[in-house]
Amino acid sequence: MKLSCTSVMLPRWDLDQTFDKLAEYGYEGLELRCRYIREDMPEEPSFWGRHVADVSPDNIVDRASEIQAASARSGLKVIALAPQALIGEDDLIDKLFSGARAIDPDSPPMIRIGAPRHDRSQPYGPQWDEARSGFEALTAKAKDRGVKVLYEIHVGTVAVSCSRAIELLHGLDPNHIGAIYDVPNMLRVGLEDSKMGMELLGEYMAHCHIGNGTPEPDKPARESDTDQVSWKWAFSDLRDGVADIPQIIQDMKDVGYTGYISLEEFGPGDDDEKVNQQGAYLRHLIG
């Protein structure tokens, strides 16, 4: 296994800082945020808003040489792109495919492409069928372009567990589509046995997002006897959350996973401290 970090959690670092700091802290790979910055976004950098590095689908091809230079200087490989893209958004997907191949034509970064969110007001079956058809077409397109796409197992989608994700991807070419084993998202819907989930994904387990979280009251007190306390999840340090990170890393070793694990930590705190300390913890577990 190799250690990566997503730049989605690093909105205050420019492109060179992202490569150089991660390399300094012992990371081997980078999952590069590639998203649009809208004019209505606040000036203050934030995880889901403005990023100083500002790599977007419209500029990634033009900035490919800059990315290549930073990668060569730091030794940090761009292993995946993290856009906001859904199946069916063909023009956007074409830009991402071109960007990945511009960065490395021989071994392009994988590209995360999602399915539309599950609409609970509509029947589930047709939404599932639409997602399956969409990923079948997307896989064929990825094969034609010589790239690999990733389905992120994510809360609110049609496949929120390894069990459902393998049903979604089964039979598609694993050389051109795979799943992201996403700990912080699966934690929020009930993390199934980690080794079982990894074994189910098998050759489709192509990447991992590693993070942790804790539940906290969203409405801390009942207002009446018929009221219900509501809860929400907060990101936490890897060492402090509900997910058993040491067991998950051991399970990855046991199933023979040799890909990247990408730190995702969207809680408060100093960027350098989070990346440095939690990276050191993960390297300790990886061994």
Secondary structure in CASP SS format (residue, H / E / C, confidence):
PFRMAT SS
TARGET T0000
AUTHOR 0000-0000-0000
METHOD secondary structure of the structure
MODEL  1
M C 1.00
K E 1.00
L E 1.00
S E 1.00
C E 1.00
T E 1.00
S H 1.00
V H 1.00
M H 1.00
L C 1.00
P C 1.00
R C 1.00
W C 1.00
D C 1.00
L H 1.00
D H 1.00
Q H 1.00
T H 1.00
F H 1.00
D H 1.00
K H 1.00
L H 1.00
A H 1.00
E H 1.00
Y C 1.00
G C 1.00
Y C 1.00
E C 1.00
G E 1.00
L E 1.00
E E 1.00
L E 1.00
R E 1.00
C C 1.00
R C 1.00
Y C 1.00
I C 1.00
R C 1.00
E C 1.00
D C 1.00
M C 1.00
P C 1.00
E C 1.00
E C 1.00
P C 1.00
S C 1.00
F C 1.00
W C 1.00
G C 1.00
R C 1.00
H C 1.00
V C 1.00
A C 1.00
D C 1.00
V C 1.00
S C 1.00
P C 1.00
D C 1.00
N C 1.00
I C 1.00
V C 1.00
D C 1.00
R C 1.00
A H 1.00
S H 1.00
E H 1.00
I H 1.00
Q H 1.00
A H 1.00
A H 1.00
S H 1.00
A H 1.00
R H 1.00
S H 1.00
G C 1.00
L C 1.00
K E 1.00
V E 1.00
I E 1.00
A E 1.00
L E 1.00
A E 1.00
P C 1.00
Q C 1.00
A C 1.00
L E 1.00
I C 1.00
G C 1.00
E C 1.00
D H 1.00
D H 1.00
L H 1.00
I H 1.00
D H 1.00
K H 1.00
L H 1.00
F H 1.00
S H 1.00
G H 1.00
A H 1.00
R H 1.00
A H 1.00
I H 1.00
D C 1.00
P C 1.00
D C 1.00
S C 1.00
P C 1.00
P C 1.00
M E 1.00
I E 1.00
R E 1.00
I C 1.00
G E 1.00
A C 1.00
P C 1.00
R C 1.00
H C 1.00
D C 1.00
R C 1.00
S C 1.00
Q C 1.00
P C 1.00
Y H 1.00
G H 1.00
P H 1.00
Q H 1.00
W H 1.00
D H 1.00
E H 1.00
A H 1.00
R H 1.00
S H 1.00
G H 1.00
F H 1.00
E H 1.00
A H 1.00
L H 1.00
T H 1.00
A H 1.00
K H 1.00
A H 1.00
K H 1.00
D H 1.00
R H 1.00
G C 1.00
V C 1.00
K C 1.00
V E 1.00
L E 1.00
Y E 1.00
E E 1.00
I C 1.00
H C 1.00
V C 1.00
G C 1.00
T C 1.00
V C 1.00
A C 1.00
V C 1.00
S C 1.00
C H 1.00
S H 1.00
R H 1.00
A H 1.00
I H 1.00
E H 1.00
L H 1.00
L H 1.00
H C 1.00
G C 1.00
L C 1.00
D C 1.00
P C 1.00
N C 1.00
H C 1.00
I E 1.00
G E 1.00
A E 1.00
I E 1.00
Y E 1.00
D E 1.00
V H 1.00
P H 1.00
N H 1.00
M H 1.00
L H 1.00
R C 1.00
V C 1.00
G C 1.00
L C 1.00
E C 1.00
D C 1.00
S H 1.00
K H 1.00
M H 1.00
G H 1.00
M H 1.00
E H 1.00
L H 1.00
L H 1.00
G H 1.00
E H 1.00
Y H 1.00
M E 1.00
A E 1.00
H E 1.00
C E 1.00
H E 1.00
I E 1.00
G C 1.00
N E 1.00
G E 1.00
T E 1.00
P E 1.00
E E 1.00
P E 1.00
D E 1.00
K E 1.00
P C 1.00
A C 1.00
R C 1.00
E C 1.00
S C 1.00
D C 1.00
T C 1.00
D C 1.00
Q C 1.00
V C 1.00
S E 1.00
W E 1.00
K E 1.00
W E 1.00
A E 1.00
F E 1.00
S E 1.00
D C 1.00
L C 1.00
R C 1.00
D C 1.00
G C 1.00
V C 1.00
A C 1.00
D C 1.00
I H 1.00
P H 1.00
Q H 1.00
I H 1.00
I H 1.00
Q H 1.00
D H 1.00
M H 1.00
K H 1.00
D H 1.00
V H 1.00
G C 1.00
Y C 1.00
T C 1.00
G C 1.00
Y E 1.00
I E 1.00
S E 1.00
L E 1.00
E C 1.00
E C 1.00
F C 1.00
G C 1.00
P C 1.00
G C 1.00
D C 1.00
D H 1.00
D H 1.00
E H 1.00
K H 1.00
V H 1.00
N H 1.00
Q H 1.00
Q H 1.00
G H 1.00
A H 1.00
Y H 1.00
L H 1.00
R H 1.00
H H 1.00
L H 1.00
I H 1.00
G C 1.00
END
